[in-house]
Amino acid sequence: GRFTDIAGSFSFDPATDEVGAIDVTIGTGSVDTGSPGRDRDLQGDDFFATDRYPTMRFIGHTATRTGPHSGRVTGDLI
C-alpha cells in the first residue's frame, strides 16, 4: 500500500552524502492498499485511528547510503 497525502522537506548533498533536516507529515486517512475494505480497517481504531490521529509525522535523524540510488533513514514517527 501507500499514502497519497504526504508533504515534507529534506536536504541532501550528493557530493558528501550529507542529509539535512528531514520532516514529513502523512495524512493517515490517505492510506491506499487497493482494497477499500482493508483501507477502512487500517483507518479504524485498531490501526491508524484516523478520527483521533489525522496525521503522523516523521522526523529523520540519520541517513546512510546503501546503494547508488538507495539509502536508509532513521528517525522518529510521531
PQR file with spaces between the fields and no chain letter, atoms N, CA, C, O and H, PARSE charges and radii, in Angstrom:
ATOM       1  N    GLY     1       0.814   -1.185    0.000 -0.4000 1.5000
ATOM       2  CA   GLY     1       0.000    0.000    0.000 -0.0000 2.0000
ATOM       3  C    GLY     1       0.858    1.248    0.000  0.5500 1.7000
ATOM       4  O    GLY     1       2.087    1.194   -0.035 -0.5500 1.4000
ATOM       5  N    ARG     2       0.178    2.352    0.040 -0.4000 1.5000
ATOM       6  CA   ARG     2       0.854    3.650    0.041 -0.0000 2.0000
ATOM       7  C    ARG     2      -0.049    4.688    0.675  0.5500 1.7000
ATOM       8  O    ARG     2      -1.229    4.433    0.919 -0.5500 1.4000
ATOM       9  H    ARG     2      -0.821    2.396    0.069  0.4000 1.0000
ATOM      10  N    PHE     3       0.502    5.845    0.937 -0.4000 1.5000
ATOM      11  CA   PHE     3      -0.253    7.005    1.392 -0.0000 2.0000
ATOM      12  C    PHE     3      -0.232    8.019    0.267  0.5500 1.7000
ATOM      13  O    PHE     3       0.806    8.237   -0.359 -0.5500 1.4000
ATOM      14  H    PHE     3       1.460    6.052    0.739  0.4000 1.0000
ATOM      15  N    THR     4      -1.372    8.641    0.007 -0.4000 1.5000
ATOM      16  CA   THR     4      -1.449    9.607   -1.090 -0.0000 2.0000
ATOM      17  C    THR     4      -1.343   11.052   -0.619  0.5500 1.7000
ATOM      18  O    THR     4      -1.202   11.954   -1.444 -0.5500 1.4000
ATOM      19  H    THR     4      -2.215    8.465    0.515  0.4000 1.0000
ATOM      20  N    ASP     5      -1.407   11.292    0.686 -0.4000 1.5000
ATOM      21  CA   ASP     5      -1.327   12.646    1.242 -0.0000 2.0000
ATOM      22  C    ASP     5      -0.033   12.760    2.051  0.5500 1.7000
ATOM      23  O    ASP     5       0.001   12.457    3.244 -0.5500 1.4000
ATOM      24  H    ASP     5      -1.521   10.559    1.356  0.4000 1.0000
ATOM      25  N    ILE     6       1.026   13.203    1.378 -0.4000 1.5000
ATOM      26  CA   ILE     6       2.342   13.317    2.010 -0.0000 2.0000
ATOM      27  C    ILE     6       2.922   14.682    1.681  0.5500 1.7000
ATOM      28  O    ILE     6       2.881   15.122    0.532 -0.5500 1.4000
ATOM      29  H    ILE     6       0.999   13.450    0.409  0.4000 1.0000
ATOM      30  N    ALA     7       3.462   15.348    2.688 -0.4000 1.5000
ATOM      31  CA   ALA     7       4.130   16.629    2.474 -0.0000 2.0000
ATOM      32  C    ALA     7       5.347   16.675    3.380  0.5500 1.7000
ATOM      33  O    ALA     7       5.321   16.151    4.494 -0.5500 1.4000
ATOM      34  H    ALA     7       3.495   14.991    3.622  0.4000 1.0000
ATOM      35  N    GLY     8       6.396   17.295    2.908 -0.4000 1.5000
ATOM      36  CA   GLY     8       7.567   17.404    3.753 -0.0000 2.0000
ATOM      37  C    GLY     8       8.747   18.004    3.031  0.5500 1.7000
ATOM      38  O    GLY     8       8.646   18.483    1.901 -0.5500 1.4000
ATOM      39  H    GLY     8       6.417   17.721    2.003  0.4000 1.0000
ATOM      40  N    SER     9       9.867   17.964    3.718 -0.4000 1.5000
ATOM      41  CA   SER     9      11.081   18.539    3.146 -0.0000 2.0000
ATOM      42  C    SER     9      12.309   17.823    3.702  0.5500 1.7000
ATOM      43  O    SER     9      12.280   17.232    4.782 -0.5500 1.4000
ATOM      44  H    SER     9       9.950   17.576    4.635  0.4000 1.0000
ATOM      45  N    PHE    10      13.383   17.899    2.927 -0.4000 1.5000
ATOM      46  CA   PHE    10      14.679   17.407    3.366 -0.0000 2.0000
ATOM      47  C    PHE    10      15.727   18.060    2.492  0.5500 1.7000
ATOM      48  O    PHE    10      15.418   18.625    1.443 -0.5500 1.4000
ATOM      49  H    PHE    10      13.406   18.380    2.051  0.4000 1.0000
ATOM      50  N    SER    11      16.958   17.977    2.933 -0.4000 1.5000
ATOM      51  CA   SER    11      18.057   18.458    2.104 -0.0000 2.0000
ATOM      52  C    SER    11      19.071   17.336    1.971  0.5500 1.7000
ATOM      53  O    SER    11      19.234   16.520    2.878 -0.5500 1.4000
ATOM      54  H    SER    11      17.208   17.519    3.785  0.4000 1.0000
ATOM      55  N    PHE    12      19.753   17.304    0.827 -0.4000 1.5000
ATOM      56  CA   PHE    12      20.722   16.245    0.558 -0.0000 2.0000
ATOM      57  C    PHE    12      21.836   16.800   -0.306  0.5500 1.7000
ATOM      58  O    PHE    12      21.582   17.462   -1.313 -0.5500 1.4000
ATOM      59  H    PHE    12      19.620   17.967    0.090  0.4000 1.0000
ATOM      60  N    ASP    13      23.070   16.530    0.089 -0.4000 1.5000
ATOM      61  CA   ASP    13      24.241   16.932   -0.688 -0.0000 2.0000
ATOM      62  C    ASP    13      24.857   15.667   -1.282  0.5500 1.7000
ATOM      63  O    ASP    13      25.517   14.925   -0.555 -0.5500 1.4000
ATOM      64  H    ASP    13      23.277   15.993    0.907  0.4000 1.0000
ATOM      65  N    PRO    14      24.665   15.389   -2.589 -0.5600 1.5000
ATOM      66  CA   PRO    14      25.177   14.160   -3.173  0.2800 2.0000
ATOM      67  C    PRO    14      26.704   14.073   -3.174  0.5500 1.7000
ATOM      68  O    PRO    14      27.259   12.977   -3.258 -0.5500 1.4000
ATOM      69  N    ALA    15      27.376   15.196   -3.083 -0.4000 1.5000
ATOM      70  CA   ALA    15      28.838   15.168   -3.067 -0.0000 2.0000
ATOM      71  C    ALA    15      29.376   14.588   -1.761  0.5500 1.7000
ATOM      72  O    ALA    15      30.437   13.964   -1.742 -0.5500 1.4000
ATOM      73  H    ALA    15      26.926   16.086   -3.015  0.4000 1.0000
ATOM      74  N    THR    16      28.640   14.797   -0.675 -0.4000 1.5000
ATOM      75  CA   THR    16      29.106   14.333    0.633 -0.0000 2.0000
ATOM      76  C    THR    16      28.181   13.294    1.262  0.5500 1.7000
ATOM      77  O    THR    16      28.486   12.760    2.329 -0.5500 1.4000
ATOM      78  H    THR    16      27.778   15.304   -0.691  0.4000 1.0000
ATOM      79  N    ASP    17      27.063   13.004    0.615 -0.4000 1.5000
ATOM      80  CA   ASP    17      26.020   12.120    1.161 -0.0000 2.0000
ATOM      81  C    ASP    17      25.420   12.673    2.445  0.5500 1.7000
ATOM      82  O    ASP    17      24.794   11.927    3.199 -0.5500 1.4000
ATOM      83  H    ASP    17      26.816   13.438   -0.252  0.4000 1.0000
ATOM      84  N    GLU    18      25.596   13.959    2.709 -0.4000 1.5000
ATOM      85  CA   GLU    18      25.060   14.545    3.927 -0.0000 2.0000
ATOM      86  C    GLU    18      23.579   14.873    3.746  0.5500 1.7000
ATOM      87  O    GLU    18      23.177   15.526    2.782 -0.5500 1.4000
ATOM      88  H    GLU    18      26.104   14.564    2.096  0.4000 1.0000
ATOM      89  N    VAL    19      22.791   14.405    4.694 -0.4000 1.5000
ATOM      90  CA   VAL    19      21.355   14.676    4.699 -0.0000 2.0000
ATOM      91  C    VAL    19      21.081   15.686    5.793  0.5500 1.7000
ATOM      92  O    VAL    19      21.557   15.553    6.920 -0.5500 1.4000
ATOM      93  H    VAL    19      23.117   13.875    5.477  0.4000 1.0000
ATOM      94  N    GLY    20      20.304   16.700    5.441 -0.4000 1.5000
ATOM      95  CA   GLY    20      19.932   17.709    6.419 -0.0000 2.0000
ATOM      96  C    GLY    20      18.602   17.363    7.060  0.5500 1.7000
ATOM      97  O    GLY    20      18.233   16.192    7.143 -0.5500 1.4000
ATOM      98  H    GLY    20      19.917   16.808    4.525  0.4000 1.0000
ATOM      99  N    ALA    21      17.901   18.351    7.501 -0.4000 1.5000
ATOM     100  CA   ALA    21      16.632   18.178    8.202 -0.0000 2.0000
ATOM     101  C    ALA    21      15.635   17.393    7.353  0.5500 1.7000
ATOM     102  O    ALA    21      15.413   17.703    6.182 -0.5500 1.4000
ATOM     103  H    ALA    21      18.200   19.302    7.433  0.4000 1.0000
ATOM     104  N    ILE    22      15.043   16.377    7.963 -0.4000 1.5000
ATOM     105  CA   ILE    22      14.004   15.577    7.310 -0.0000 2.0000
ATOM     106  C    ILE    22      12.742   15.720    8.153  0.5500 1.7000
ATOM     107  O    ILE    22      12.742   15.406    9.343 -0.5500 1.4000
ATOM     108  H    ILE    22      15.223   16.125    8.914  0.4000 1.0000
ATOM     109  N    ASP    23      11.674   16.194    7.530 -0.4000 1.5000
ATOM     110  CA   ASP    23      10.420   16.421    8.251 -0.0000 2.0000
ATOM     111  C    ASP    23       9.272   16.121    7.293  0.5500 1.7000
ATOM     112  O    ASP    23       9.060   16.853    6.326 -0.5500 1.4000
ATOM     113  H    ASP    23      11.674   16.449    6.563  0.4000 1.0000
ATOM     114  N    VAL    24       8.530   15.046    7.557 -0.4000 1.5000
ATOM     115  CA   VAL    24       7.470   14.598    6.660 -0.0000 2.0000
ATOM     116  C    VAL    24       6.181   14.423    7.454  0.5500 1.7000
ATOM     117  O    VAL    24       6.190   13.828    8.532 -0.5500 1.4000
ATOM     118  H    VAL    24       8.702   14.451    8.343  0.4000 1.0000
ATOM     119  N    THR    25       5.070   14.942    6.924 -0.4000 1.5000
ATOM     120  CA   THR    25       3.749   14.750    7.513 -0.0000 2.0000
ATOM     121  C    THR    25       2.906   13.926    6.556  0.5500 1.7000
ATOM     122  O    THR    25       2.889   14.180    5.352 -0.5500 1.4000
ATOM     123  H    THR    25       5.063   15.425    6.049  0.4000 1.0000
ATOM     124  N    ILE    26       2.201   12.927    7.103 -0.4000 1.5000
ATOM     125  CA   ILE    26       1.412   11.989    6.301 -0.0000 2.0000
ATOM     126  C    ILE    26      -0.015   11.985    6.807  0.5500 1.7000
ATOM     127  O    ILE    26      -0.249   11.839    8.007 -0.5500 1.4000
ATOM     128  H    ILE    26       2.215   12.720    8.082  0.4000 1.0000
ATOM     129  N    GLY    27      -0.971   12.144    5.908 -0.4000 1.5000
ATOM     130  CA   GLY    27      -2.386   12.039    6.257 -0.0000 2.0000
ATOM     131  C    GLY    27      -2.753   10.571    6.419  0.5500 1.7000
ATOM     132  O    GLY    27      -2.730    9.815    5.448 -0.5500 1.4000
ATOM     133  H    GLY    27      -0.782   12.263    4.933  0.4000 1.0000
ATOM     134  N    THR    28      -3.091   10.162    7.642 -0.4000 1.5000
ATOM     135  CA   THR    28      -3.358    8.748    7.891 -0.0000 2.0000
ATOM     136  C    THR    28      -4.575    8.240    7.126  0.5500 1.7000
ATOM     137  O    THR    28      -4.638    7.058    6.788 -0.5500 1.4000
ATOM     138  H    THR    28      -3.110   10.777    8.430  0.4000 1.0000
ATOM     139  N    GLY    29      -5.530    9.102    6.851 -0.4000 1.5000
ATOM     140  CA   GLY    29      -6.724    8.689    6.113 -0.0000 2.0000
ATOM     141  C    GLY    29      -6.474    8.465    4.637  0.5500 1.7000
ATOM     142  O    GLY    29      -7.367    8.017    3.917 -0.5500 1.4000
ATOM     143  H    GLY    29      -5.479   10.062    7.125  0.4000 1.0000
ATOM     144  N    SER    30      -5.272    8.771    4.177 -0.4000 1.5000
ATOM     145  CA   SER    30      -4.969    8.628    2.752 -0.0000 2.0000
ATOM     146  C    SER    30      -4.361    7.273    2.415  0.5500 1.7000
ATOM     147  O    SER    30      -3.871    7.071    1.304 -0.5500 1.4000
ATOM     148  H    SER    30      -4.547    9.134    4.761  0.4000 1.0000
ATOM     149  N    VAL    31      -4.390    6.334    3.377 -0.4000 1.5000
ATOM     150  CA   VAL    31      -3.838    5.006    3.105 -0.0000 2.0000
ATOM     151  C    VAL    31      -4.601    4.376    1.936  0.5500 1.7000
ATOM     152  O    VAL    31      -5.830    4.425    1.880 -0.5500 1.4000
ATOM     153  H    VAL    31      -4.789    6.498    4.279  0.4000 1.0000
ATOM     154  N    ASP    32      -3.852    3.788    1.014 -0.4000 1.5000
ATOM     155  CA   ASP    32      -4.451    3.179   -0.181 -0.0000 2.0000
ATOM     156  C    ASP    32      -3.736    1.860   -0.464  0.5500 1.7000
ATOM     157  O    ASP    32      -2.597    1.841   -0.931 -0.5500 1.4000
ATOM     158  H    ASP    32      -2.854    3.748    1.059  0.4000 1.0000
ATOM     159  N    THR    33      -4.427    0.760   -0.172 -0.4000 1.5000
ATOM     160  CA   THR    33      -3.853   -0.564   -0.406 -0.0000 2.0000
ATOM     161  C    THR    33      -4.426   -1.211   -1.662  0.5500 1.7000
ATOM     162  O    THR    33      -4.018   -2.308   -2.044 -0.5500 1.4000
ATOM     163  H    THR    33      -5.353    0.776    0.208  0.4000 1.0000
ATOM     164  N    GLY    34      -5.374   -0.528   -2.304 -0.4000 1.5000
ATOM     165  CA   GLY    34      -6.043   -1.116   -3.454 -0.0000 2.0000
ATOM     166  C    GLY    34      -7.253   -1.947   -3.057  0.5500 1.7000
ATOM     167  O    GLY    34      -7.934   -2.503   -3.919 -0.5500 1.4000
ATOM     168  H    GLY    34      -5.705    0.363   -1.994  0.4000 1.0000
ATOM     169  N    SER    35      -7.525   -2.035   -1.763 -0.4000 1.5000
ATOM     170  CA   SER    35      -8.665   -2.783   -1.237 -0.0000 2.0000
ATOM     171  C    SER    35      -9.450   -1.868   -0.298  0.5500 1.7000
ATOM     172  O    SER    35      -9.007   -1.626    0.825 -0.5500 1.4000
ATOM     173  H    SER    35      -6.972   -1.583   -1.063  0.4000 1.0000
ATOM     174  N    PRO    36     -10.611   -1.352   -0.732 -0.5600 1.5000
ATOM     175  CA   PRO    36     -11.368   -0.419    0.112  0.2800 2.0000
ATOM     176  C    PRO    36     -11.682   -0.972    1.508  0.5500 1.7000
ATOM     177  O    PRO    36     -11.643   -0.225    2.486 -0.5500 1.4000
ATOM     178  N    GLY    37     -11.991   -2.258    1.614 -0.4000 1.5000
ATOM     179  CA   GLY    37     -12.271   -2.844    2.923 -0.0000 2.0000
ATOM     180  C    GLY    37     -11.060   -2.827    3.831  0.5500 1.7000
ATOM     181  O    GLY    37     -11.168   -2.496    5.012 -0.5500 1.4000
ATOM     182  H    GLY    37     -12.023   -2.866    0.820  0.4000 1.0000
ATOM     183  N    ARG    38      -9.913   -3.180    3.287 -0.4000 1.5000
ATOM     184  CA   ARG    38      -8.664   -3.151    4.067 -0.0000 2.0000
ATOM     185  C    ARG    38      -8.330   -1.720    4.464  0.5500 1.7000
ATOM     186  O    ARG    38      -7.889   -1.472    5.586 -0.5500 1.4000
ATOM     187  H    ARG    38      -9.826   -3.448    2.328  0.4000 1.0000
ATOM     188  N    ASP    39      -8.539   -0.775    3.544 -0.4000 1.5000
ATOM     189  CA   ASP    39      -8.272    0.633    3.867 -0.0000 2.0000
ATOM     190  C    ASP    39      -9.133    1.085    5.037  0.5500 1.7000
ATOM     191  O    ASP    39      -8.637    1.773    5.929 -0.5500 1.4000
ATOM     192  H    ASP    39      -8.897   -0.976    2.633  0.4000 1.0000
ATOM     193  N    ARG    40     -10.428    0.711    5.057 -0.4000 1.5000
ATOM     194  CA   ARG    40     -11.309    1.079    6.174 -0.0000 2.0000
ATOM     195  C    ARG    40     -10.799    0.468    7.481  0.5500 1.7000
ATOM     196  O    ARG    40     -10.805    1.124    8.522 -0.5500 1.4000
ATOM     197  H    ARG    40     -10.831    0.152    4.333  0.4000 1.0000
ATOM     198  N    ASP    41     -10.356   -0.793    7.418 -0.4000 1.5000
ATOM     199  CA   ASP    41      -9.800   -1.419    8.622 -0.0000 2.0000
ATOM     200  C    ASP    41      -8.578   -0.661    9.120  0.5500 1.7000
ATOM     201  O    ASP    41      -8.455   -0.407   10.318 -0.5500 1.4000
ATOM     202  H    ASP    41     -10.351   -1.326    6.571  0.4000 1.0000
ATOM     203  N    LEU    42      -7.685   -0.300    8.228 -0.4000 1.5000
ATOM     204  CA   LEU    42      -6.470    0.424    8.612 -0.0000 2.0000
ATOM     205  C    LEU    42      -6.786    1.805    9.173  0.5500 1.7000
ATOM     206  O    LEU    42      -6.075    2.291   10.052 -0.5500 1.4000
ATOM     207  H    LEU    42      -7.785   -0.507    7.255  0.4000 1.0000
ATOM     208  N    GLN    43      -7.837    2.437    8.679 -0.4000 1.5000
ATOM     209  CA   GLN    43      -8.225    3.758    9.172 -0.0000 2.0000
ATOM     210  C    GLN    43      -8.941    3.687   10.518  0.5500 1.7000
ATOM     211  O    GLN    43      -9.089    4.706   11.193 -0.5500 1.4000
ATOM     212  H    GLN    43      -8.415    2.042    7.965  0.4000 1.0000
ATOM     213  N    GLY    44      -9.387    2.497   10.913 -0.4000 1.5000
ATOM     214  CA   GLY    44     -10.139    2.316   12.154 -0.0000 2.0000
ATOM     215  C    GLY    44      -9.282    2.348   13.404  0.5500 1.7000
ATOM     216  O    GLY    44      -8.068    2.541   13.354 -0.5500 1.4000
ATOM     217  H    GLY    44      -9.267    1.669   10.365  0.4000 1.0000
ATOM     218  N    ASP    45      -9.957    2.151   14.529 -0.4000 1.5000
ATOM     219  CA   ASP    45      -9.306    2.269   15.834 -0.0000 2.0000
ATOM     220  C    ASP    45      -8.241    1.210   16.107  0.5500 1.7000
ATOM     221  O    ASP    45      -7.374    1.428   16.954 -0.5500 1.4000
ATOM     222  H    ASP    45     -10.944    1.994   14.569  0.4000 1.0000
ATOM     223  N    ASP    46      -8.280    0.073   15.419 -0.4000 1.5000
ATOM     224  CA   ASP    46      -7.279   -0.966   15.659 -0.0000 2.0000
ATOM     225  C    ASP    46      -5.929   -0.658   15.029  0.5500 1.7000
ATOM     226  O    ASP    46      -4.929   -1.295   15.361 -0.5500 1.4000
ATOM     227  H    ASP    46      -8.984   -0.104   14.731  0.4000 1.0000
ATOM     228  N    PHE    47      -5.892    0.319   14.118 -0.4000 1.5000
ATOM     229  CA   PHE    47      -4.633    0.634   13.440 -0.0000 2.0000
ATOM     230  C    PHE    47      -4.332    2.130   13.543  0.5500 1.7000
ATOM     231  O    PHE    47      -3.787    2.570   14.555 -0.5500 1.4000
ATOM     232  H    PHE    47      -6.705    0.836   13.848  0.4000 1.0000
ATOM     233  N    PHE    48      -4.674    2.928   12.514 -0.4000 1.5000
ATOM     234  CA   PHE    48      -4.288    4.342   12.497 -0.0000 2.0000
ATOM     235  C    PHE    48      -5.219    5.261   13.282  0.5500 1.7000
ATOM     236  O    PHE    48      -4.819    6.373   13.626 -0.5500 1.4000
ATOM     237  H    PHE    48      -5.117    2.570   11.692  0.4000 1.0000
ATOM     238  N    ALA    49      -6.447    4.836   13.576 -0.4000 1.5000
ATOM     239  CA   ALA    49      -7.409    5.668   14.315 -0.0000 2.0000
ATOM     240  C    ALA    49      -7.455    7.076   13.732  0.5500 1.7000
ATOM     241  O    ALA    49      -7.198    8.060   14.426 -0.5500 1.4000
ATOM     242  H    ALA    49      -6.773    3.932   13.296  0.4000 1.0000
ATOM     243  N    THR    50      -7.782    7.153   12.462 -0.4000 1.5000
ATOM     244  CA   THR    50      -7.701    8.423   11.735 -0.0000 2.0000
ATOM     245  C    THR    50      -8.600    9.518   12.298  0.5500 1.7000
ATOM     246  O    THR    50      -8.314   10.700   12.106 -0.5500 1.4000
ATOM     247  H    THR    50      -7.991    6.353   11.898  0.4000 1.0000
ATOM     248  N    ASP    51      -9.686    9.152   12.993 -0.4000 1.5000
ATOM     249  CA   ASP    51     -10.533   10.185   13.611 -0.0000 2.0000
ATOM     250  C    ASP    51      -9.784   10.928   14.707  0.5500 1.7000
ATOM     251  O    ASP    51      -9.937   12.140   14.855 -0.5500 1.4000
ATOM     252  H    ASP    51      -9.918    8.192   13.150  0.4000 1.0000
ATOM     253  N    ARG    52      -8.974   10.205   15.476 -0.4000 1.5000
ATOM     254  CA   ARG    52      -8.209   10.824   16.571 -0.0000 2.0000
ATOM     255  C    ARG    52      -6.843   11.322   16.125  0.5500 1.7000
ATOM     256  O    ARG    52      -6.316   12.292   16.670 -0.5500 1.4000
ATOM     257  H    ARG    52      -8.849    9.221   15.356  0.4000 1.0000
ATOM     258  N    TYR    53      -6.270   10.646   15.124 -0.4000 1.5000
ATOM     259  CA   TYR    53      -4.913   10.964   14.671 -0.0000 2.0000
ATOM     260  C    TYR    53      -4.914   11.150   13.155  0.5500 1.7000
ATOM     261  O    TYR    53      -4.504   10.247   12.425 -0.5500 1.4000
ATOM     262  H    TYR    53      -6.698    9.857   14.681  0.4000 1.0000
ATOM     263  N    PRO    54      -5.367   12.301   12.674 -0.5600 1.5000
ATOM     264  CA   PRO    54      -5.479   12.502   11.231  0.2800 2.0000
ATOM     265  C    PRO    54      -4.143   12.593   10.496  0.5500 1.7000
ATOM     266  O    PRO    54      -4.086   12.438    9.276 -0.5500 1.4000
ATOM     267  N    THR    55      -3.074   12.845   11.242 -0.4000 1.5000
ATOM     268  CA   THR    55      -1.749   12.902   10.617 -0.0000 2.0000
ATOM     269  C    THR    55      -0.733   12.184   11.497  0.5500 1.7000
ATOM     270  O    THR    55      -0.910   12.044   12.707 -0.5500 1.4000
ATOM     271  H    THR    55      -3.120   12.971   12.233  0.4000 1.0000
ATOM     272  N    MET    56       0.326   11.738   10.852 -0.4000 1.5000
ATOM     273  CA   MET    56       1.507   11.269   11.571 -0.0000 2.0000
ATOM     274  C    MET    56       2.694   12.018   10.976  0.5500 1.7000
ATOM     275  O    MET    56       2.649   12.484    9.838 -0.5500 1.4000
ATOM     276  H    MET    56       0.469   11.851    9.869  0.4000 1.0000
ATOM     277  N    ARG    57       3.740   12.120   11.759 -0.4000 1.5000
ATOM     278  CA   ARG    57       4.888   12.910   11.335 -0.0000 2.0000
ATOM     279  C    ARG    57       6.164   12.096   11.535  0.5500 1.7000
ATOM     280  O    ARG    57       6.335   11.428   12.555 -0.5500 1.4000
ATOM     281  H    ARG    57       3.776   11.741   12.683  0.4000 1.0000
ATOM     282  N    PHE    58       7.054   12.162   10.551 -0.4000 1.5000
ATOM     283  CA   PHE    58       8.351   11.502   10.646 -0.0000 2.0000
ATOM     284  C    PHE    58       9.430   12.569   10.681  0.5500 1.7000
ATOM     285  O    PHE    58       9.517   13.415    9.791 -0.5500 1.4000
ATOM     286  H    PHE    58       6.915   12.704    9.723  0.4000 1.0000
ATOM     287  N    ILE    59      10.253   12.516   11.725 -0.4000 1.5000
ATOM     288  CA   ILE    59      11.400   13.415   11.867 -0.0000 2.0000
ATOM     289  C    ILE    59      12.652   12.554   11.718  0.5500 1.7000
ATOM     290  O    ILE    59      12.939   11.727   12.583 -0.5500 1.4000
ATOM     291  H    ILE    59      10.183   11.828   12.447  0.4000 1.0000
ATOM     292  N    GLY    60      13.392   12.740   10.640 -0.4000 1.5000
ATOM     293  CA   GLY    60      14.591   11.948   10.392 -0.0000 2.0000
ATOM     294  C    GLY    60      15.791   12.481   11.143  0.5500 1.7000
ATOM     295  O    GLY    60      15.964   13.690   11.298 -0.5500 1.4000
ATOM     296  H    GLY    60      13.158   13.413    9.937  0.4000 1.0000
ATOM     297  N    HIS    61      16.626   11.549   11.610 -0.4000 1.5000
ATOM     298  CA   HIS    61      17.829   11.926   12.371 -0.0000 2.0000
ATOM     299  C    HIS    61      19.115   11.574   11.631  0.5500 1.7000
ATOM     300  O    HIS    61      20.062   12.360   11.626 -0.5500 1.4000
ATOM     301  H    HIS    61      16.486   10.567   11.484  0.4000 1.0000
ATOM     302  N    THR    62      19.156   10.403   11.010 -0.4000 1.5000
ATOM     303  CA   THR    62      20.354    9.996   10.288 -0.0000 2.0000
ATOM     304  C    THR    62      19.957    9.340    8.964  0.5500 1.7000
ATOM     305  O    THR    62      18.874    8.772    8.830 -0.5500 1.4000
ATOM     306  H    THR    62      18.386    9.764   11.015  0.4000 1.0000
ATOM     307  N    ALA    63      20.847    9.434    8.015 -0.4000 1.5000
ATOM     308  CA   ALA    63      20.642    8.783    6.718 -0.0000 2.0000
ATOM     309  C    ALA    63      21.959    8.165    6.282  0.5500 1.7000
ATOM     310  O    ALA    63      23.027    8.752    6.453 -0.5500 1.4000
ATOM     311  H    ALA    63      21.728    9.895    8.124  0.4000 1.0000
ATOM     312  N    THR    64      21.862    6.968    5.716 -0.4000 1.5000
ATOM     313  CA   THR    64      23.034    6.237    5.262 -0.0000 2.0000
ATOM     314  C    THR    64      22.794    5.734    3.857  0.5500 1.7000
ATOM     315  O    THR    64      21.744    5.153    3.578 -0.5500 1.4000
ATOM     316  H    THR    64      20.995    6.491    5.577  0.4000 1.0000
ATOM     317  N    ARG    65      23.737    5.943    2.975 -0.4000 1.5000
ATOM     318  CA   ARG    65      23.620    5.423    1.614 -0.0000 2.0000
ATOM     319  C    ARG    65      23.832    3.912    1.653  0.5500 1.7000
ATOM     320  O    ARG    65      24.795    3.432    2.251 -0.5500 1.4000
ATOM     321  H    ARG    65      24.589    6.415    3.201  0.4000 1.0000
ATOM     322  N    THR    66      22.927    3.160    1.012 -0.4000 1.5000
ATOM     323  CA   THR    66      23.041    1.703    0.960 -0.0000 2.0000
ATOM     324  C    THR    66      23.298    1.191   -0.449  0.5500 1.7000
ATOM     325  O    THR    66      23.543    0.000   -0.637 -0.5500 1.4000
ATOM     326  H    THR    66      22.145    3.550    0.526  0.4000 1.0000
ATOM     327  N    GLY    67      23.245    2.059   -1.426 -0.4000 1.5000
ATOM     328  CA   GLY    67      23.491    1.704   -2.816 -0.0000 2.0000
ATOM     329  C    GLY    67      23.559    2.960   -3.643  0.5500 1.7000
ATOM     330  O    GLY    67      23.433    4.057   -3.098 -0.5500 1.4000
ATOM     331  H    GLY    67      23.045    3.027   -1.273  0.4000 1.0000
ATOM     332  N    PRO    68      23.757    2.839   -4.957 -0.5600 1.5000
ATOM     333  CA   PRO    68      23.897    4.034   -5.788  0.2800 2.0000
ATOM     334  C    PRO    68      22.646    4.902   -5.827  0.5500 1.7000
ATOM     335  O    PRO    68      22.746    6.109   -6.045 -0.5500 1.4000
ATOM     336  N    HIS    69      21.474    4.314   -5.620 -0.4000 1.5000
ATOM     337  CA   HIS    69      20.221    5.080   -5.666 -0.0000 2.0000
ATOM     338  C    HIS    69      19.321    4.747   -4.487  0.5500 1.7000
ATOM     339  O    HIS    69      18.101    4.880   -4.583 -0.5500 1.4000
ATOM     340  H    HIS    69      21.394    3.333   -5.443  0.4000 1.0000
ATOM     341  N    SER    70      19.902    4.319   -3.387 -0.4000 1.5000
ATOM     342  CA   SER    70      19.074    3.942   -2.246 -0.0000 2.0000
ATOM     343  C    SER    70      19.782    4.316   -0.946  0.5500 1.7000
ATOM     344  O    SER    70      20.987    4.567   -0.913 -0.5500 1.4000
ATOM     345  H    SER    70      20.893    4.211   -3.309  0.4000 1.0000
ATOM     346  N    GLY    71      18.989    4.342    0.120 -0.4000 1.5000
ATOM     347  CA   GLY    71      19.544    4.665    1.410 -0.0000 2.0000
ATOM     348  C    GLY    71      18.603    4.259    2.532  0.5500 1.7000
ATOM     349  O    GLY    71      17.484    3.810    2.286 -0.5500 1.4000
ATOM     350  H    GLY    71      18.010    4.137    0.093  0.4000 1.0000
ATOM     351  N    ARG    72      19.059    4.418    3.750 -0.4000 1.5000
ATOM     352  CA   ARG    72      18.267    4.095    4.927 -0.0000 2.0000
ATOM     353  C    ARG    72      18.229    5.331    5.811  0.5500 1.7000
ATOM     354  O    ARG    72      19.261    5.935    6.106 -0.5500 1.4000
ATOM     355  H    ARG    72      19.968    4.782    3.950  0.4000 1.0000
ATOM     356  N    VAL    73      17.025    5.696    6.228 -0.4000 1.5000
ATOM     357  CA   VAL    73      16.829    6.843    7.091 -0.0000 2.0000
ATOM     358  C    VAL    73      16.275    6.341    8.417  0.5500 1.7000
ATOM     359  O    VAL    73      15.356    5.523    8.439 -0.5500 1.4000
ATOM     360  H    VAL    73      16.187    5.205    5.988  0.4000 1.0000
ATOM     361  N    THR    74      16.832    6.828    9.521 -0.4000 1.5000
ATOM     362  CA   THR    74      16.296    6.516   10.839 -0.0000 2.0000
ATOM     363  C    THR    74      15.766    7.791   11.453  0.5500 1.7000
ATOM     364  O    THR    74      16.257    8.884   11.170 -0.5500 1.4000
ATOM     365  H    THR    74      17.579    7.492    9.503  0.4000 1.0000
ATOM     366  N    GLY    75      14.754    7.642   12.299 -0.4000 1.5000
ATOM     367  CA   GLY    75      14.167    8.797   12.940 -0.0000 2.0000
ATOM     368  C    GLY    75      12.997    8.401   13.808  0.5500 1.7000
ATOM     369  O    GLY    75      12.856    7.239   14.190 -0.5500 1.4000
ATOM     370  H    GLY    75      14.355    6.755   12.529  0.4000 1.0000
ATOM     371  N    ASP    76      12.169    9.360   14.114 -0.4000 1.5000
ATOM     372  CA   ASP    76      11.024    9.148   14.997 -0.0000 2.0000
ATOM     373  C    ASP    76       9.723    9.346   14.232  0.5500 1.7000
ATOM     374  O    ASP    76       9.565   10.323   13.501 -0.5500 1.4000
ATOM     375  H    ASP    76      12.283   10.304   13.804  0.4000 1.0000
ATOM     376  N    LEU    77       8.794    8.414   14.406 -0.4000 1.5000
ATOM     377  CA   LEU    77       7.453    8.543   13.868 -0.0000 2.0000
ATOM     378  C    LEU    77       6.563    8.978   15.010  0.5500 1.7000
ATOM     379  O    LEU    77       6.362    8.237   15.972 -0.5500 1.4000
ATOM     380  H    LEU    77       8.921    7.620   15.000  0.4000 1.0000
ATOM     381  N    ILE    78       6.028   10.192   14.901 -0.4000 1.5000
ATOM     382  CA   ILE    78       5.221   10.749   15.990 -0.0000 2.0000
ATOM     383  C    ILE    78       3.838   11.121   15.505  0.5500 1.7000
ATOM     384  O    ILE    78       3.019   11.606   16.287 -0.5500 1.4000
ATOM     385  H    ILE    78       6.192   10.794   14.120  0.4000 1.0000
